[in-house]
Amino acid sequence: MLKISILDSPSQRRLLIEGKLIGPWTTELASVWRQATADLNARALIIDVKGLTAISEDGENVLLELMKEGASFRSSGVFTKHVLKRLACKIRREV
């Protein structure tokens, strides 16, 4: 199961992602991210993945695509930091 919460403040919009980023939830995250970019009004958009407990290959692929589109991420813990670092390295190799 995946839970996506949108937290708005005057300076940023944060997508708080919790649970398992697997299967059909990957397309849901991409959809919510695109909708969240619509009315930012100069605010930063942050994807907070601190609450992820599992990320499938499909999940990694959607995170990679969001990175390529300029998404900013916040994480903590060894698991999510490792996944994001590996994806960032993959992007650098493609360039």
C-alpha positions in Angstrom: 0.0 0.0 0.0 1.1 3.5 -0.7 0.0 6.8 0.9 0.7 10.1 -0.7 0.0 13.3 1.3 0.3 16.8 -0.1 1.6 19.3 2.5 1.5 23.0 1.4 3.3 25.9 2.9 4.0 29.4 1.6 7.4 28.4 0.3 7.0 24.8 -0.7 4.7 21.9 -1.6 5.8 18.6 -0.2 4.6 15.2 -1.4 5.0 12.9 1.5 5.3 9.3 0.2 4.8 6.4 2.7 4.6 2.6 2.3 5.6 0.5 -0.7 6.3 2.0 -4.1 5.5 -1.0 -6.2 3.3 -2.0 -9.1 0.3 0.2 -9.8 1.3 2.8 -7.2 4.2 3.9 -9.4 1.9 5.4 -12.0 -0.1 7.0 -9.2 3.0 8.8 -7.9 3.8 10.1 -11.4 0.3 11.3 -11.8 0.2 13.1 -8.4 3.6 14.7 -9.1 2.4 16.1 -12.4 -0.8 17.4 -10.8 1.2 19.0 -8.0 3.4 20.9 -10.4 0.4 22.7 -11.9 -0.1 25.5 -9.4 3.1 25.9 -7.5 3.1 29.7 -7.7 7.0 29.9 -7.4 7.0 27.4 -4.5 9.5 24.5 -4.4 8.1 21.0 -5.0 9.8 18.4 -2.8 9.2 14.6 -2.9 9.7 13.3 0.7 10.5 9.6 0.5 11.5 9.1 4.2 8.5 6.9 4.8 9.1 4.4 2.0 9.6 0.8 3.2 10.0 -0.9 -0.2 10.8 0.2 -3.8 10.3 -2.2 -6.7 12.2 -1.9 -10.0 9.1 -0.1 -11.4 9.3 2.2 -8.4 12.9 3.0 -9.1 12.1 3.7 -12.7 9.4 6.2 -11.8 11.8 7.9 -9.3 14.4 8.0 -12.0 12.0 9.7 -14.5 11.0 12.2 -11.9 14.7 13.0 -11.2 15.2 13.5 -14.9 12.2 15.9 -14.9 13.8 18.0 -12.1 12.1 16.6 -9.0 13.8 17.3 -5.7 13.9 14.6 -3.1 14.2 14.4 0.7 15.1 11.2 2.4 16.6 9.7 5.6 17.8 6.3 6.5 20.1 4.0 4.7 17.6 2.4 2.3 16.1 5.5 0.7 19.4 7.4 0.6 21.1 4.5 -1.1 18.3 4.2 -3.8 18.3 7.9 -4.6 22.1 8.0 -4.7 22.2 5.0 -7.1 19.6 6.6 -9.3 21.5 10.0 -9.4 24.7 8.1 -10.4 22.7 6.4 -13.2 21.6 9.8 -14.5 25.2 11.2 -14.4 26.4 8.2 -16.5 23.8 8.8 -19.1 25.1 12.4 -19.6 
